[in-house]
Amino acid sequence: MAVTSTQTLCRILACASLTTGAAAAYVVPGAAAQRRSIGATMMATEVQFGDASRKSLLAGIDAVANAVKVTLGPKGRNVVLERSYGVPEVVNDGVTIARDILLEDERQNAGAKLLIEVASKTDQRAGDGTTTSTVLTQALVTEGLRLVASGANPMALQRGLQKASKMLAEEVKAVAKARVGANGATMVEDGQTLVDEIEFTEGMEIDRGFISPYFVKNQETQSCEFENPRVLITDRKITNMNELVPILERLVQTKEALLIIADDVSGEALSSLVLNKMRGVLDVAAIKSPGFGDRRRGYLEDIAVLTGGTFITEQLGLSLEAMTPEMLGSAERIAVSKERTTMIATGKYTEQVNERIKVIKKEMENTDSEFDREKCQERIAKLGGAIGRIKVGAATETELKDKKLRYEDALNSVKAAMDEGIVPGGGSTLVYLLRTKDKILAAMNGEEERLAVDLLFRAIQVPICQIAENAGEEGEVVLERVKGQAFGFGWNAATGKYEDLLKSGVIDPALVTQQCILNSCSIAAAVITTGALITEVKEKPGPGAGGSVDGMGGGDYM
């Protein structure tokens, strides 16, 4: 049944009338608060102490690491993930595998979650290296707990790991090759054929992400994507939902998505947008305007030109209440993540974009400020830059998902390399840095801190061994062959040859290697110093739990 104008308006206003406090009902409280809020009896907890608690954590870490590490390297194996619906997924991505693991034993599951945190942190900060950080963490925890069991002071080991990991990360930075820079962005999306395709289109990347995580549509990638959305561009701070109701009314009728770019969206307006999105009334997201101060206006005008929209500002006598659909911009596709927004233009306004670039070049010529010239150059690069689109082709949905994950890992690695430089890959950089051991040992205080250095330098030899073993070779043999060689020399698992990996293109971003070291040492230190583990005891269903007296089903709360 068609929704009338009045009916649609009422639906939106009903959401708009909710207070910020009402929206807070969607916030998920902590576990303890959840148990109290439903008025149920507190669930029983189980406490493990000392060595028993650490062994439980190690068992969980081993379960995740053993499943993940088989994927390390170019000859890494695949892992099949069963799904309760549809066909199983075949993947080769460490963090995806780790996040899919949930152990039945709550104590072991706590250890699994710690390892998943390592992989997730590395993925968030560097975009790749999740499997390497998993392998390093397992090696550090396994050997670290052996040291503790033999009488080593866990607090001294923690201090030593913290110091040594920071120094080793700095050594990675010192040997990294110079970074390069580039403007533009790249997106990976589903293709319509069996072959992979690359195309370049007009577009822009904005260094602003969604204002509220409740705008997220894809929980796995923590992002939201829109096809053929409209774009609202304003320098206003939007707090009153009533300002937006007229235009939202039209968009609900036309079933068009909306991206709001504003100075800020908060209070009643933000709560109402989130509620409408969650209830399926409106497909919407909001981001803050790029730039700062007076330069913000220039950025917003650039976006308006790219999308064919009107910049809504009181300086031009324009208001949100009087806005018409014709004032909204449009794009072919928009992807919004926590930190950035990528916009693919429709290509209808190329002439206007070129004219806008000429205007900005004039501004650049007429200013004496080096800073202003740099900002103008940045605007030109963003406005005139292309968006690379990799359309992944595959014969099956399973193959498509696996290939997309591999492309995304590769793109993240390239971005990280552009920021922090590159180092030889294949685990060879970690082997090369074995020569810095004496330098790092000299910075430690006491014998037990030096034990932590020994622990770390044993662990960093594990990745190259794992890569070799996944390729069917003897890990120790490959390790001994690479030890003591010049920077860049290593074993190419793809070809089975010992060669200069920098020349053959086997490289890692320095940032990825640094994050692997820092994150794995951080979690390993936490496990080594664990004194107790508290977990909830799962309630066992009693007799007759499968049904109730009134025939309404079991006693489980969904």
N, C-alpha and C positions, 0 to 999 in steps of 0.2 A: 504494500500500500504506500502510495506517495506521501511524503511528509509535507504538510503545508508550511508556509512561512511562519505562521503563528505558533504551530507546534514545535518547530525547530527552535525558534527564539526562546520559547518557554524552557526547552531542555537545556539550552545554554545558560539562561538566566538562573535556572535552578541550581546549576553547578556554581555559577558566579556568586550566588548568595551564601554559599558555604564559607565559613570563616577559615582563617589559617589554622586555627585549632582543630577544625574538622578534618582538614587535610592531613594533620599530623597523625590521624588514625591509621594512615597507610604506612607509617614508619614502623619497621619491624623492631621490637625491643630486644634486649639481650635475652639469653636463654633463661636466666634466673627470673627476670622480670616477666617473661612469658608464662612461666609456671605459676607465679603468684597471681598474674592477671586473670587467669582462667579459673582461679579459685580451687585448683586441684591440689592434692597433697604433694608436697615436694618429693621428687623422685630420689630414690636412694643413690648414694655415690659410693664408689669404691676407691680406696687410697692404697697406692703402692709406694714403697720407699726404697731409696738407695739403688743398689744394683738391679733389683727386680724391675724398678720403674724404667731404668735406662735400657734394660734388655727388651722390654716391651716396645719402647720407642724404636730401637734398632730393628726389631722384627718388622715393624711397619715401614721403616725406611727401606729395608731390603726388598720388601714386596713391591714397592713402587720402582725402586732403582733397577731391579732385575728385569722388570718389564720394559723399562724405558731404554736402558743402555744398549740393548740389542739393535737399536735404530741408529747408533752413532756412526758417522762417516758415510762416504758415498756408496759403500757396499753394505750399509746397515740393513737389517731385516725389517719386514713390515710387522705390524701388530694389528690383530683383528679385534674390533670393539663390538660386542653384541649389543643389539638394541631391542627394547621391549616391543618396538613397532618397526616395521620396515626391514630392509636388509642390513646386515652387519656392515660396519665401516672398516675399510682397510687404510690405516694411516701410518705415517712415518715421522710424525711430529711429537717431540718429547712432551711438551706441556699439554697437548691435547690428550695424550695417553694418561699422563699423571692425573689430570682433572677427572678422568673417567673412573678412577679407582676408589672404591669404598669398601673397606674391610669389615667383616662381621664382628671381629673382636674390637671393642671400643678403645682398649689400651693401645693396641697396635695401630688402630686407625689414627690415633693422635700423632704417632710418628709419621704415618703416611701424609697427614695434613701438613706437617712441618716441611717435608720434602716437596710437596706440591707448592708450598709458599716460596721455596727457593726457586723453583722453575718459573713460577708466576712473576716474581720480582725481577728475575733476569730478563724475562720476556717483555715486561713493561718498560724497563729502563734501557734495554739494548735491542730488543726485537728478535733476538736469536740467542743461541748458546744454552738453551734449556737442558738439553741432554748432557752436555759437558758439565754444567753446574750440578746436575743430579749425580753424575759419576763421581765428581770431586767430593761432594757431601758424603756419599756412602763410604768412600775411602777414608775420609777424615774421621767420621764417627766410629767406624769399625776399629781403626787403629787407636783412636783417642780413648775409647772405652777400654781397650786392652791395657793402655798405659795407666788409666785410673785403677783398674782391677789389680795391677801390679804395684800400686802404692803411690802413683804420681799425684801431685796436688792439682785438682781440677781447676781451681781458681788461677793458679800459675799458668796452666795450659791455656786457659781462656785469654789471659793477658798476652801471652806469647803469640797466640793465633791472631789476636787483634793487631798487634804491632807488625808481625811478619806479613800479614795479608795486605796491609796498607803499603808497606815498603815494596812488596812484590808487585802490587798494582802500579806503583810509581815506576818500577823498572820496565813494565810493559809499555807504559807511556813514553819512557825514554828511548826505547828501541823502535817505536812505531814510525812508519814512513809518513811523510807529510800528507795532510788531508787535502781534499779538493772541494770546491763548492759548486752548487748549481741551483737554479731556480726551477720551479715547476713541481709537479707531483705525479704520482702513478697510482692507478687503481686496478685491482684484480676483480674481474666479474665473470659470471657464467657466459659462455659463448653458445652459439646456436649450431655449430658445426663440429666435426670430429677433429679438426686441427686447431692449433692455437693461433690467434691473430693479435696483432698490435696495431693500434691506430692512435693518432694524436688529434685532439680537439681543443677548441678554445676553452679556457677555464681558469680557475683561481683557487689557491689554497690559502685559507685564513687561519691564523694562529690563535683561534678561539674554539673552545669546545662547548658542549651543551651546559646550560646553567644548572639543570637538575638531572640527576641520574635516572629519575623516573621517566625521562624522555626516551630511554634506551629501548630499542625494539629487538635487537639481537643480543641476548644475554651472553652468548659465547664470545662474541667479539666486543661486547660493551659499546655498541654503536647503534645509530639509527640511519637508515637510508630511505630516500624518497625518489620516486620516479615522476618526472614532470611536475615538480612542486611549484607553488607560488612563493614569492619572497617579499616580506615586508621590511622596509629599510627606514629606520628613524633614529634620530639622536635623542629621543625622549626616554625618560625613565618611566616604564609602564607599571603602575601599581593598581589601577582601577580597571576591572574587567569590563565595565560598561563601555569604555572607550573602544574596545575591540569587538563588541557584540555585533554591530551592523555588518562588518566585513566577514566575521566568522560565520554569520548566518548564511551569507552567499556561498562560502566555501563548503559548508556542510551540504548545501543543496547540490553543488556541482561535484562533490566528492573529491575535491582537490586537497593535497597536502600543503602545509604551510611551514616555512622557516621564518622565524622572527629574528631580525638583527636589530638590537636596540642598545641604548646605553646601559640599561639593566631591566630585568623583569623580576618583580618581587611581590610579596604580600598576597593580597586577594587574587591579583591577576595570575601569578604563577601557580597558586593552589588550584585555581579554576581550570587553567590550561592543562595541568597534570591530570586532574580528575576527568576532564573531557577526553583526554588521550587514553586514559586507563579504561574508561567506559566504552571506548570505540566510537564516540560521537565525532571526534576530530583527530586527524593524523597531523601532529604538530610537534615542533621542537623550537627552542629559543637559544640564541647565543648572544654574548655581549659584543659590542662593536669593537673592531680591531683598532689599534693605534691609541694614542693618548693626546689629551689636550686639543690644541687647535688642529693638529694633523688628523684627528679622528674624522673630522668633516670630509677631508679629502678622500680618505679611504672609503667612506660611505658613498660618496658621489661616484667613485670608481665602480663600486659594486652595482650601483643603480644603472650606470651606463652598460655594464657587462650583461645585466639581466633585463634591460629595457624597462626598469621600474622607475618610480619617482621617489626621490629622497624626501621623506616627510620631516619637515623642520619648521618650527615656529618662526624662524627668521624669514621664511618665504610665505608666511601666513597660512601654512598647511597644518591641519590637525588630524588626529587619528579618527575622531568621530565623523569627520566629513570625507574620509578616504573612500574612494571608489575602487572596484576590482581592477579597473584599467591602470591604477597607480601601482599595483603590485608587480614586481618583477617575476620572471619565470626562468627556469633552468631545465635542462634535460635530466639531470641527475644530481643529487646532493647526498654526501655521506658526512655524518657528524659523529666524532668520537669525543673522548674526554678532553683532548687537548687541541684538536684541529678540526676544521671543516673544509672539505674538498667539494668544489662546485664545478660541474661541467655545464658550459653555456649551451644555449640552443643554436648558436651560430647565426642568429638573425640580425645581430647588431654589430657585425664586424666593422662596418664603416664608422659607426659611432665610437667604437673602441679605438680605432686608429686615430680619429680626431682627438679623442681624449688624451692619448699618448702624446700627441703634438703639443697639447696645452701644458701637460706636465713637463715636457722638455723645455718649453718656454720658461716655466717657473724655475727650472733648474739653472737656466742661463742667467736669470735675473737676480739670483741670490748670491750673497758673498759668504754665506755660512756653509762650511764643509759638511756639517751635520745635516743641514737641510738638503744639500745636494745628494747625500747618501740616501736620505729618506725618499726623495723623488725618484732616484734610480731604483730603489726597492719597489716603489709603486708601479713603475714602468715594467719591471720584471714580473711582478704579480699579474698585472693587467694584460701584458702581452705574452705571458708564458703559456705554454701548451700543457694539457693534461694527457699523460700517456695512459692508454686503456689496454690492459692485457685481457683479451677475451679467451678464456680457457676452454678448449674443446676436449671432449672425451666421449667414449662410447657408452659409458654407464655413469650413473649418479655417484657410485662409490669411487670410481676413478677420478671423476670431476672434483670431488671433495679433497682427495689426496693431492691432486695436482695443484689445487688452489692453495692449500697449506704450504706446499713447497715453494710456490711463487712468492707467497707472502713472506716466508722466512728469508728468501733471497733478497727481496726488496728491502726488508728491514735491515739486513746486513749491509746493503749498499748505503742506506741512509746513515747508519752508524759509522761506516767507514768514511763517509764524507765529513762527519762531525769530528772524529777523533783520530783518523788515520788508520792504517792497516798493518798487520803483522802476518808472518807466514802461518798457514793453517795446518790442519792435520795433527795438532798436538805438538808440533815441532817447536813453537815459541816457548811453551812451558818447559820443554826439555832444554832448550838453549839457556833459559834462565836458571838452570841448576848451578851455573857458574857464579851466581850471585849469593850463594848460600853463606859463604864465609863473611861477606859484608853484612848480611842480615843477622847472623849469629853474634857478631860483634856489638850489635845494638841491643841485645837482650840483657836482662838483669837476672842472674842466677841460672843454675843448671836446669831447673824445671821449665823455665821460659825457653831455654835452648832446646828442650825436648819437643816443644811445640813447633819449632822451626824444622827439626828432623821430621816431625809428623807431616807438616805441610809439604816439604820437599819430596817425601815418599808419595804423597797423594797426587802431586802434579805430574807424576810419571804414568799414572793409570790411564788417562785419556788416550794417549798414543797406543798403548797396549790394547785397549778395548777396540779402537778403530781397526788395528791389525787383525785382531781375533775375529771381528765381524766380517772381515774380508777373507777369512780362512787361513791367515798366517799366524806364526808364533809371535805373540806380543813382545816377549822379552828379547827375542832376536832382533826385531825391528828397533826396539828401544836402544839396545847396545850399539847398533850400527849408526844411529843418529846422534848419540851422546858425543859431546866434544867437538862436533862439526861447526862450521862457520854459520853465521846468522843467515837463515833462509833455506839451509839444507834440510831436507826431510824426506819422508816416504810418501809418495803419491799413491793413495789407496785405490784410486780410480784406474791407474795404469800399472800399478805394482812396481814402479820404478823409484829409485833413490835419485833425487834431482833438486835443483834450485826451485823451491816452491813459489817464490816471488815471480820468477820468470815464467813458470808454467801456469800461473794464475790461481794457485791454491792458497787462498788468503782468508784471513779472518779480520773483522773490524777490531781494532784495539779495545774499543769500548766493551765489546762482548767478552773478550778475554779478561778484562779488568773486573767486570761485573760477576763473572763466573767465580773468580777468586774471592772477591769480597763477600758475596752472598753465601757461598758454600761455607766459608770460615765462620760467618756470623751464626748460621743455624747449627753448625757442628759444635761451636763453643756453647751454645744454649743447651744442647743435648748432653754434652760432657759434664756440665755443671748442674744438671737436673738432680734434685734430691727427693722429689716426690711427684707422683702422677695421680691426678684425681679425675675419674671418669664416672659417668652416669651408668647405673645398672639398669639394663633393659628389663622392663616388666614382662614376665612370661604370661601369656594368655591363660586364664583359668578355665575350669570345666564349663562347657556350654558357651564359650566365647564366640562360637560361630553363629549364634542366633540369639534372639531375645524373646521374652515371653509374649510380647505383642506382635512378634513376627516382623519387626522393623529392621532386623539385621543385627550385626555384631556391635560390640562396644567400642570400636576404634573411632577416634576423632579424625576426620579428614580435614 
